[in-house]
Amino acid sequence: DEKASPGPEGGGAGNQLHDGYMHFELDSECMTSGEHVLEYGGPGVYKPPLRLILKRRMNVFQRHVASFLRGYLRTEWSLGKAAAAAPATAVQTRPNDEAKVLDVPQQETANDCGFFMLEQIFLVLQLPPPTLRLLAKASVADLVALPWPKQQDILLRKEKLHSGLGSLFSAAQNAGCTDVEVLLRQDAELRQLLRASMVDEAST
């Protein structure tokens, strides 16, 4: 615990101790790494200044995720057609130095984390293989400069997905069929509607 003394604009006299919690929020475009000074009550009012230092390095959880993804992708590769030409090698137990931690837009809500991941997956799936290979070798600075989805993009995607799912449920009810594959095979307009909810027109 540290003493907190109001500044000239604080309106108080002397040092004061405050026991409690303060909640701060970072908007989705704020860089996640670096040093952040958290202001409370106005610039310079709360002292000593609250500094939040976030280092750009993988934490334990991120290392586990990277190791899991590496093993999964290597297994998928070994089971694919490329296995005959390039046999799979042993799975590494620790992520190598190629794993990168980027400053990308963060969610501003408590329930949009999955939509951020889904939006990034949609974007990656629209990239041609040569571009994807180039991105795998790009530097952190180049990757950060890419147009990553922001909170407003996520809200728009949620609206499109809601509309697409509504069309799917309506088509299922009208056809008396719950098999999505059958519905998509029989209805070209429905296929186009669902594709439009997941793929940006500029990327098609």
C-alpha positions in Angstrom: 0.0 0.0 0.0 1.2 3.5 -0.8 0.1 6.9 0.5 -2.0 8.9 -2.0 -1.7 12.7 -1.7 -4.1 15.0 -3.7 -2.4 17.4 -6.0 -3.2 21.2 -6.2 -6.5 20.4 -7.8 -7.5 17.7 -5.4 -9.2 20.0 -2.9 -7.9 18.0 0.1 -5.4 18.8 2.8 -2.5 16.6 3.8 -1.8 13.0 2.9 -4.6 10.6 2.8 -4.8 6.8 2.7 -7.4 5.2 0.5 -8.3 1.5 0.8 -10.2 0.2 -2.2 -10.1 -0.6 -5.9 -9.8 1.6 -8.9 -10.9 0.3 -12.3 -9.2 1.6 -15.5 -10.1 0.7 -19.1 -8.0 0.9 -22.2 -9.7 1.5 -25.5 -9.2 -1.0 -28.3 -6.6 1.0 -30.2 -4.3 1.5 -27.2 -0.9 -0.3 -27.5 -0.8 -3.1 -25.1 2.9 -3.1 -24.5 4.9 -0.3 -23.0 4.5 2.0 -20.0 1.0 3.4 -19.2 0.4 6.2 -16.7 -3.1 5.7 -15.2 -4.8 9.0 -14.3 -7.5 9.2 -11.6 -9.4 12.4 -10.9 -7.6 14.3 -13.7 -4.0 14.7 -14.9 -1.6 15.0 -11.9 -4.3 14.8 -9.3 -3.6 11.3 -7.9 0.0 10.9 -6.6 2.2 9.0 -6.8 1.4 8.3 -10.5 0.2 4.8 -11.2 2.3 3.2 -13.8 1.4 0.0 -15.6 4.3 -1.6 -17.5 3.5 -4.3 -20.0 6.4 -6.1 -21.6 6.2 -7.6 -25.1 7.0 -11.2 -24.2 5.1 -14.4 -24.1 3.6 -15.3 -20.7 3.1 -18.9 -19.5 -0.4 -19.2 -20.9 0.7 -17.9 -24.4 3.6 -20.4 -24.4 1.2 -23.3 -23.8 -1.1 -22.0 -26.5 1.8 -21.7 -29.0 3.0 -25.2 -28.2 -0.5 -26.6 -28.6 -1.0 -24.9 -32.0 2.4 -26.0 -33.2 1.7 -29.6 -32.3 -1.8 -29.5 -33.8 -0.6 -27.9 -37.1 2.3 -30.4 -37.4 -0.1 -33.3 -36.9 -2.5 -31.9 -39.5 0.4 -31.5 -41.9 1.6 -35.1 -41.3 -1.9 -36.5 -42.0 -2.4 -34.4 -45.2 -1.3 -35.1 -48.7 2.1 -33.4 -48.1 3.1 -36.2 -45.7 4.5 -38.3 -48.6 6.8 -35.5 -49.8 7.8 -34.1 -46.4 7.5 -36.4 -43.4 6.7 -34.8 -40.1 9.5 -34.1 -37.7 9.4 -34.3 -33.9 7.1 -31.8 -32.3 9.0 -29.1 -30.3 8.1 -28.9 -26.6 8.6 -25.2 -26.4 7.7 -22.4 -28.9 10.7 -21.1 -30.9 11.7 -17.5 -31.3 9.4 -17.1 -34.3 6.3 -16.7 -32.0 5.5 -13.0 -32.0 3.5 -10.9 -29.5 1.9 -7.9 -31.2 0.2 -4.7 -30.2 -3.2 -5.2 -31.8 -6.6 -3.6 -31.1 -8.2 -5.1 -28.0 -11.8 -5.6 -27.1 -13.7 -2.9 -25.2 -16.4 -5.2 -23.9 -16.4 -8.2 -21.6 -17.8 -10.6 -24.2 -16.3 -10.0 -27.6 -13.0 -11.9 -27.3 -14.4 -14.8 -29.4 -15.6 -12.4 -32.1 -12.1 -10.8 -32.3 -10.6 -14.2 -32.8 -13.3 -15.1 -35.4 -12.7 -11.9 -37.3 -9.0 -12.5 -37.5 -9.6 -16.1 -38.7 -11.9 -14.7 -41.4 -9.2 -12.3 -42.5 -6.5 -15.0 -42.6 -8.7 -17.4 -44.6 -9.2 -14.7 -47.3 -5.4 -14.4 -47.8 -3.8 -16.2 -50.7 -1.1 -18.7 -49.6 1.9 -16.6 -50.9 0.7 -13.6 -48.9 0.3 -15.8 -45.8 3.8 -17.1 -46.2 5.2 -13.6 -46.4 3.3 -12.6 -43.2 4.9 -15.5 -41.4 8.3 -14.0 -42.1 7.4 -10.3 -41.4 8.8 -8.3 -38.5 6.8 -7.3 -35.5 6.8 -3.7 -36.7 5.4 -4.6 -40.1 2.7 -6.9 -38.6 1.6 -4.2 -36.1 1.1 -1.8 -39.0 -1.5 -4.1 -40.6 -5.2 -3.1 -40.5 -6.2 -5.3 -37.6 -9.9 -5.4 -36.7 -11.1 -2.8 -34.1 -14.1 -2.8 -31.9 -16.2 -1.0 -34.5 -15.3 -3.7 -37.0 -16.4 -6.4 -34.6 -19.8 -4.7 -34.0 -20.3 -4.7 -37.8 -19.3 -8.3 -38.2 -21.7 -9.3 -35.4 -24.6 -7.6 -37.2 -23.7 -9.4 -40.5 -23.4 -12.8 -38.7 -26.8 -12.2 -37.0 -28.4 -11.4 -40.3 -26.8 -14.4 -42.0 -27.9 -16.8 -39.2 -31.4 -15.3 -39.3 -31.5 -16.1 -43.0 -30.3 -19.7 -42.4 -32.9 -20.4 -39.7 -35.6 -18.9 -41.9 -34.6 -21.1 -44.8 -34.5 -24.2 -42.6 -38.0 -23.5 -41.3 -39.4 -22.9 -44.8 -37.8 -26.1 -46.1 -38.5 -28.2 -43.1 -34.9 -29.3 -43.1 -32.2 -28.8 -40.5 -29.3 -30.1 -42.5 -27.2 -27.0 -43.3 -25.2 -28.8 -46.1 -28.4 -29.7 -47.9 -29.8 -26.2 -47.5 -26.7 -24.6 -48.9 -26.5 -27.1 -51.8 -30.1 -26.3 -52.8 -30.2 -22.6 -52.3 -27.6 -20.4 -54.2 -29.0 -17.2 -52.7 -28.6 -18.5 -49.2 -25.0 -19.5 -50.0 -24.3 -16.0 -51.1 -26.0 -14.4 -48.1 -23.9 -16.5 -45.7 -20.7 -15.9 -47.6 -21.4 -12.1 -47.5 -21.7 -12.4 -43.7 -18.2 -13.9 -43.4 -16.2 -12.5 -46.3 -15.7 -8.9 -47.1 -16.6 -7.8 -50.6 -13.2 -6.1 -51.1 -11.5 -9.4 -50.5 -13.5 -11.6 -52.8 
